[in-house]
Amino acid sequence: MARNDPTIYMRIPQTLKDALDAAALENKRSLTAEVVARLEQTFKTRSEHTPPAAGTSYAKPHVIDALSEGMRLQLAIAALESQARIAKSKVNKVQDAISQIEANLAKAEAEEDGKKARMLESRLSDEIGWLREIEIEYISTIEELAELKRELAAAQATSDERFKLGA
């Protein structure tokens, strides 16, 4: 992109901005490059299904609506995928902490150090409670992600049908 390319200023929900930021970081691109790549991919995917007739513009209202819904869903999916990765990472860290506490507890019990064992049992109980909360968050995120992916597939099927009927 050149500095003299057109500039667009727009408002988007914070969750979509966060998803774009995460995707840009993951793909090692600037935010602008990420948005452009996603838009280009959207148009490329659509044009592979039904090439436009000569002189046909993509700027038809039903096409824009379909693309907007698809982009909204893709960005929401990217945000949830990022949340799922973070939650999974938290789960792994807490599981590691639980394993370490269990090992220390076994050692304290073997040494007959009751005070230390009680303290470790309390920490273990706290960590297990925290793990349950994170696992619930993770499962909820995965379920929401699956639902959005189903919505995206339905939106893409509807969008493809619209293109066939006269895009």
N, C-alpha and C positions, 0 to 999 in steps of 0.2 A: 504494500500500500504506500502511496505517496502522500506527502503532506497536503497536496492540493486535491485529494479525494474528498468527496462530500462528507460533511459531519452531521451526525444525527444526535440530538439531545432528546432523551426520553426518560420517563419514570417507569420503574419496574418494582414489584414487591421485593422486600429485603431478602426473603427466602430464595428468590430466583437469582438475585445478585450474589448471594452467598454460594449458591450452586455453581454459577458461572465462575466465580473466583476460585472455587475448589477445582473445577474442571480445568481452568486455565493453568493453575498450579500443577495439577496432575499431568497435563499435556505439555507442560513447559512452554506456554505461550502467554502473551499479554492478554489482558481482558478483551481488548479490541480484536486481536487475532482469533481468540476463542469464539467470540460472537460471530465474526465474519465466517469462520470455518463452519460453524453450525448452520448458519443461514445458507451458505453455499451448498452444504450437504443436503439440506432440506430441498432446495431447488433442484439439485442434481438427482436426488432420489425421485422426485416427482417427474422430472423430464425423462428419466429412464423408462417410466411406465407409459407415458403418453407425450411424445414430443409435440411442442406447440406448432400450430400452423404458422406459415410465414406471416409476420406482422401481428401475431397474437401476443397479447401482453399477459403476464401472470397476475396483473393487478385487478382481477375480477373479484367482486365481493365474496362470493362463496369460496373461492380459492384462498383468499386472504384469511377468512374465518377458519378454514380447515388448517392452514399453516399455523395460524396463531394458536389454535387449540393444541396442535401437535407440538409446537415449541414450548407452550406452557407445561404440557405433560412431560416433555423431555427434560426440561429444566427442573421440574419438581422431582422427577425420578433421579436426576443427578444429585439433587440435594439430599434425598433420602438414602441414596447409595453411600454418600459421604457420611451421613449420620450412622448408617449401619456399620460402616468400617470403623468409625470412632467407637461405637458401642461394643463391637466385637473386640476391639483393642482393649477397652476397659474390662470386659469379661476376662480376657486372657491375663491381664495384669492382676486382677483380683484373685483369679484361680491360682496364679503363681504365689501371691501373698498368702493365700490359704494353705497351700502346700508347705510353705516355709514355716508358718505358724504351727501347723500340725507336726512338722519335724521338731521344732523347738519344744512343743508341748510334750512329745514323746520323750525327749531328752530330759526335760524338767521332771517328768513323772519317774523316769528311770533313776534320776538323782534324788528322788523323794523331796523335791523342792516345792512344797505345797503352795506357797505364796506366789511363786513364779508361774506355777501351773494354773492357778485360779486367774491370774492376770492374762495369761495366754488363752485360756478358755473364753474369757470375756471378749478378748480381741477377735478370737475365732468366730464367736457368735455374731459380733458386729460385722465382720467381713462376709459371713454367709448371708446376713440380711442385706448387705450392700450388693452382693452378687445376685440375689433374687431380684432386687429392684432393677439392676442393669439388664438382667436376662429378660425381664418383662418389657423393658424399653426396647431391647433388641428385637424381641419377637414381634412387638407392636410395629416397629419400623419395617420389619421384613413383610409383615402382613399388608401394611399400607403400600409398600413398594410393589407387591404382587398385584394389588388392586389397581394401582396407577398404570402398571404395565398392561393389564387387561384393558383399561380405558384407552391407553395409547393404541393398542392393537385395533380396538373397535374404531377409534377415530381415524386411524390410517386406512382401515377398510372402507369407512364411509368416505374419506377423502379420495381414495382411489376410485371409488364408484362415481363420485362427483366429476372427477377428471374424465372418466369414460363417457359420461353423459353430456359433456359439452364444455369442458374447461377451456 
